[in-house]
């Protein structure tokens, strides 16, 4: 996710006031950051965010690293600078840095063809398969749509995700435009392994975390049950933040699986601002740092972004960093979002400034509000309350989403019934990219199951369309439409926002032919 403002998921922002009753001021700030604590605490109350960590680097020093709020709703444990959050897609910069280390060691080049390094790696288009480079993997210009459900919920391991990407059809031309793509970062992490002989996770741990002293940083959720001071993810359910499990992202790790604290992330930003040095040792050459922060792919700003940032002259993507100008300075940043967590990091190299904000609520632009407030403090005062501005825009987005749901409900045709008995819809439906969806009859009701996360009842909507009401907390309903052949047999199932799955033949029973044979 770019550090430019993104659309956020709908959900009312209401929570019981007791959640914030325990807020207490930290030691007062002095200098430019005087008043930051009060600003963050007010923003927590206004946005109704459970907890957040904030760190600021200026001129080589960590000048601020603190936590605010609580790790979990209804519990007293407070966030501090060492609390662990998911950093989401800000992980991508670690993958780029891992490759930059290997470029410095002349073990790989940015423009090395990816398929020469990845045995069996194949995309839908043979030309793109042949020409795709390491640089292309990192710059969101492969021409592929996101295809995130390939890794998000179906249980495929990383190898199977990379194998199946050959079935993901391009959405536009190769290198024609910016199109955010997580799976290409998984491929980039596999390049790290193929070139170094060390897995992506171990490489990041040994060559980045350990030299920087990032002792509370992990490339997987696996160690977290054995670690103290860990934030709990939250999503909005009926207007209140509700805890949800941590999301396991091991099958797409190089794109977004790192978990860290703001203190550790501040050290990571120090290294970038020092152009690759840390405590007198060089981790990356200045050339590699400069290349990562150099525009590679143009990003076209939406009208919404132009209204929010009228001073913007350019926006682009580097090697795992989003780039643009702001008040006459170059910004280098990235955002991250995964179930129940939101992160934002930003560098202003000309000012020697770095900021990281990690929060334990999903679907909120809250971290950007803190980031831009801090940047404005150092660039000079201005009459712009980013928290109030972004909160109002989020409320407007939620209202629009509510109206869209109302329009969908109004378009529903009342009084219709399914054409077939419910058991006739049951069976296995498959897609070469996304795998299998199962429709089953349970207790006289149809259910739909896809992967480990998506399991819910199919409630009749109208005609041959049903609404899947998911059992997992925070997942909104999805429409699923069956297609019948001329004899009235289900042949396909279109799942909204995912794919159209073809029905597999019913299995042959031991006591005779199965139904439909």
N, C-alpha and C positions, 0 to 999 in steps of 0.2 A: 504493500500500500504506500502510495506517495505521501510525503509530508504536507502536500497541498490538501485542503479540506476535501474530505470524501463524504459521500452520502452515508447516513447512519441508519441503523435499523430502528423501526418505530417501537414505541413503548412509552407509556406515561412515566413521568419522573416524580413519583411520590413515594415517600418512605416515612416511617414513624420517627418523630423527632427525637426519641430516646437514643437513637443511633449515634447522634452527634453530641449528646449531653456531656460526654467525657472529654471533649476536645480541650486541650490546654495549651497555652502559648509556650513556645520554646524560648530560649534566651534571645533577647532582642537582636535583630540584625543591625549592622551599621553600614555606612557607605551606600553604594548604589542599590544594594538589596534590602535596604531598610523598608519595612512594610511588606516584604514578600510573604512572611508567615501569615500575616493577617489576610492577605489577598488569597492565598491558597486555602486557608480555613473557611473563608467566606464562600469561595468557589465550591468547596466540598458541600457546604450547606445548601447552596443554591442549586447545584446539580444533583444533590443527594447521592454522592459517590461514597462507597464504604471507606476506601483507603487509597493513598497515593504516596509514592516516593519521588523526591525531586533532588537533583544534583546539578550544580553549576561549576564549570571550569572557567577560569579567567587567567590569562597570561601565565599558563603553566601550573597554576595552583587550583586545588579543589576548594572553592570559597564557600560552598554550601552543599550539604548532603544531609537531608532530613526526611523523616516520614511523618505522615499526617493521617489521622483517622485510624480505622481498625482493619485487621486482617480478614475478619469474617463478621458479617452482620449478626448482632445479638451476643457477641463474645467480646470480652474486654481486651484481648491481646492487641496491642497497638503496632502500627507500622513504624519501622525506623529505617535508617539508611542501609541496613543489612538485610532487610526483608526481601525474600525472593519472589519475583513475578515472572511471568512469561514475557519475553521481549518480541515475540512474533517475528514479523518479516524484517526487523532490524538485524536478525540473524544473517541475512543475505550479505551484509558487509563483511562478516567474519569469513564467509565462503570466498568472497572476492579477495580478501586479505590472504587467505590460505593459498589461493592460486598465485597471488602476487609474490608470496615468498618463493614459490616454485619458479616463477618467472625470473626473479632475482638470481636464483640458483641455476638458471638456464636449463631447467628440466622440461619446460614447456613454454610456449609463446601464446600471447593473447589471440593471435590469428592462426593458430594451429587448428587444423580440421578436427572437429570433435570425434567423428567416426573413426579416425585413425587411432584414437585413444580409447574408444569405448567399443569393445568387441560386441557385434550384434545389434548395436544401437541403430534404430531405423525410425524415420518419420514417414508420414503419409505420402509426401512428395519425394520421389527419388532425387530430384535436383537439390532440394533443400537438405536431404540426408547427406549428399556428397559435399555440399558447400558450407554447411553450418560450422561455425568456428567457436572456439572457447569464448571469444568476445561476444558472439551472438547469444550464447547461453546466458550471459550476464546482463544483457541490455534490452530484454523484452521486445525483440524485433524478429522473432522466429516466424511470425505470421499465424501462430496458433492461438485459438481462444484458450480460456483458462483451463477448462476441463477439471476443475478442482475435485469434483465428486469421485474422480478416479482414485484419489488417495485419501479423501477426507473420511469416508465412512464404511468402505466395503471390505476392509481387512486385508487388502493386498499388501505384501511387503514391497520394499523399495525396488527390488529386481523385477517384480511383476508389474509395478507401475511403469517402469521404464520400458518394459516389453510391450505393454499395451498402448503406449503413446503413439505407436505407428497407426493406430486406428482413429486418432484424433484428427479430424479434417481441418485444414487451415481456414481461417475466417477472412484473411486478406493476404496480400502478396508478401513474400519473403523480403524482409528489410524495408517494407513499404510504410510501416507506421508503428507507433508504440502500442503494445498490447501486453498487459501484465501477465506473467506466466510463471507459476511456481515450479512446474515439473522440469523446466529447463535448468533451474537451480539444483534440483536433485541430480540431474545429469552432470552439472558442474562439480558437485560433491563427489560423484563417481570418478570424474577426471582426477581429482585430488588423490583418490585411492589408487587408480591405475598408474599414475605417475610416481607417487611416493612409496607405494606399498603399504601405506598406513591408512586405515579407515578415516573418513572425514571427521567423525567425532573424536577419535584419538589424536588426529593431527591438530585440530583446533585446541584440544586440551593441552597437548604437549608443546605446541609451537606458538600459541597465543595466550591462553589462560595462564599457564604456569609462568612464563617469562614476565607477564604483567602483574602477577600476584592476584589474579582474579579467582580467589579461593572459594567464592560462593557462586560460582557460575558452572552450569551443567548443560550438556548438549542433548539431554533426554529427561523425561519426567521420571524415569526409573529410580534414580537415587532419592527423589524428594520425600517419600514416606519415611526415610531415615535421617532427614535433615530438619533442624529446628528453624523457626522463624520464617515460615512459608505462607504467603498470602493465599487466600481461597478465591477462585474465580466466581463471579456473579453475573447473572443475566436478569433482565427485567421480566417479571411475571406479574401481570395484573397491576403494574405500577410500582412494584416493590423489588429491590435487588434480592435475588434468591441464589444461594450457593449452588454450583454445579461442579461435577468432577473436572479435574485437570484433563486436558486433551492430549492424548499420546500422538505425537507427530513424527515418530521415528521413521515412518516410511516416506517422509518428505523432509527429513531433518535439515539438510543444507538450505532449505527455503524458509524455515521458521521455527525450529525446535529448541532454541537456546532459552534457558531460564537464568536470571541473574538479579542482582541488586543494583540500586542506583550508585552505590559506592564503587562497585566493580566496574559498572558501565562508565563512570566518570574517568577511571584510569584508562579505559579503552579510548575515550575521547581525547584525553591528554596526549596519548601516543599519536593520534591523527593530527592534532594541532601542532605537535612537535615535529611534523613531517617524517614520521616513522621512527623516532627515537624514544627510548624510555630509560630514564635514570642512567644516561650515558651510553647505553647500548643501542645499536641500530637493529630494529626488527624488520623494517622495510626501507628500501631506498626512496629518496625524494621523488625519483622518476615514477615509481609505482604509485606513490600517494597522489602525485599530480595526475597520473593517468586515470585513477579511480574517480577523481573529482573533475574530470574533463567531460563535456557533453559528448555523448555517443549517439543518442536517439532523441529526436525532437518530441516534445510533449505538447499537444495542442490543448490550450486551456479552454475549459467549458465556460459558458456565460456566467454560471454561478461563481466560478473561481475568479473570473474577471471582476465581478461585482465586489467580491470580498477583498481582492488584492488589486486595486486599480493601478497601483504603481508598477505592476509586473511588466517587464520587457521581454523576458524569455523564460522558458521552462524546458528542461531536458532531463535525461537520465544518463548517469555515468555508469561506472561499474559497481552496481549495488548501492548507489547513492542518487537521490533525486536532487536536482540542481535548479536554482532560479535566482533572480535578483530580488532584493527587498530593501527599499530605502537606500539605494545606491551601493549595497553590499551584496556579495554572492553568498547564498545560503546553500549548505550541503546537509541534507537530512534524509530521514526515512521514518515511516510509521510502521506499526505492527499491530495486528488484531487477530485474536483467536478466541475461542469460546471463553467468555467471561473475563478477558484481559485486553487492555489497550495500552500501547507503548508509543513513545515518540522521542526521537533523538534529533539534535540539530547542531551543526557547526557553523560559526561565522568566522572563517579563517582570518580575514583581515583584522578582526577585533580580538583574536586570540580567545574566542568565546565558544563554549560548548554547553549544551543543556540536555538533560535526559529526564523524562517523566514516565513513570511506570504506574499503572493503576489497575485495580481489580474489579473493573466493571466493563462489560462489552457494550458495543453499540453507542458509544458516546464520543464526541469531539473534545471532551474535557482536557486531555493532555495538550492539545494544540493551544488551548486558552492560556495555560501556564507557560508554555514555550514562548509564545509571542509576547506575552507580558514581560518576560525576562529579557528577551531580545530588545524590546523597546526601551527597557530601563537603561541598557548600555548604549543604544544608538541615540538616545535623547528622548526626553518626555514627549508624549503626544496624547491628544485627547481621544483615546480609543480604549474602551473597556472590552478586551477580547472575551472575557468570560461571559459578560452579558450579551455581547453580539452573537457569539457562537451558540449560546444557550437558546436565544430567541430563534435562530435559524434552525436549530434542532427541533424546537417545538413546532415550528412551521412544517418541517419535514414529517413530523409525526402526525400532524393534522392532515397533510396530504395523503399519507398512508391510510389513515382512518377513512378518508373520503373514498379512496380507491377500493377499500374493502366494502364500503357501503354500495358503491357502484356495482361491484361484482355480485353482491347479494341481490341487488335490484334486477340484475340480468338473469337471475336464476328462474327457470321455468317451473312453476309450481304444478303439482298434480300429475307428474309423470312417474313412471315406474320402470325398473330395469326390464329389458326384453326377455331375459332368461332367468331361470331359477339361480339363486346365488351360487350353488355348488358348480354350475357350469362355467363360472368365471375363474374358478380356482385352477392353479397350475403354476408352472415355471415359465417365466418370460425372460428372454436373454438379449443382450447387446454385446457386440464384439469388444467395445471399449469399456463399458461400465459393468459388464458381467450380468449377474442374475438378480431378478426381482421375483419374489415368491408371493403368490396370492393364495391364501388358505381360508378354509371355513372353520371357525372356532366358536363353538357354542351357538351356532346358528347365525353368526356374523362373519362377514368377510374381513380379513386382515391383510395388510401388505407389509412385507419385510424386505429391507434392502440393507445389506451389510450389518454391522454391529449396532449402529445407532438408530436406524430408522425402522421402527416397528410400531404400527398403529392400526386402528380400526378404519375400515373403508365405509363411510356413511354415504348413502345415496344422495347425490346432488340434483341431477336431472338427467333424463335419457340414459345414455351409457356412461355417464360421468359420475364418479364418486369423489368424496373428499377424504383424504387420509388425515386422520387426527392422531398425531404422533404422541407416543407415551413419554418421550424424553423431554425433560424440562427445557422450556425456552424455544422449542421448535414449532414454528407456525404451521397451519394446515396447508396441504398440497392437493391440487386436483389431479385425478388420475382417470383417463378416458379409455375405455375399451373399444376396439374396432372389431366388427363382425364380418364374416364372409357371407356369400349369397345363401348359404345354408343355415345361417344363424350361429355359426361357431366362432368363438373369440379367436382372433388371429394376432392381434397386436395390442399393446398397452402403452399409451403415451403418459408419461409421468411428468408433470409440469416442472419446467426448469431443469430437467435431467436429460431424458432421451425417450425414444420410442422403442420398446422392447418387443421382439417377436416371440410368439408362443411356441414353446417346445412341444413335441409330441408327448402325449401322456405315456408313462412307462407301462410296459407289458406286465400284467399281474401273473403270478405263478399259476392261478387257477383259470387263466384264460386271457384273451385280449383285453387291453385296457380301453377305457372309454375313448371314443373318437378314432379308433383304429378300424 
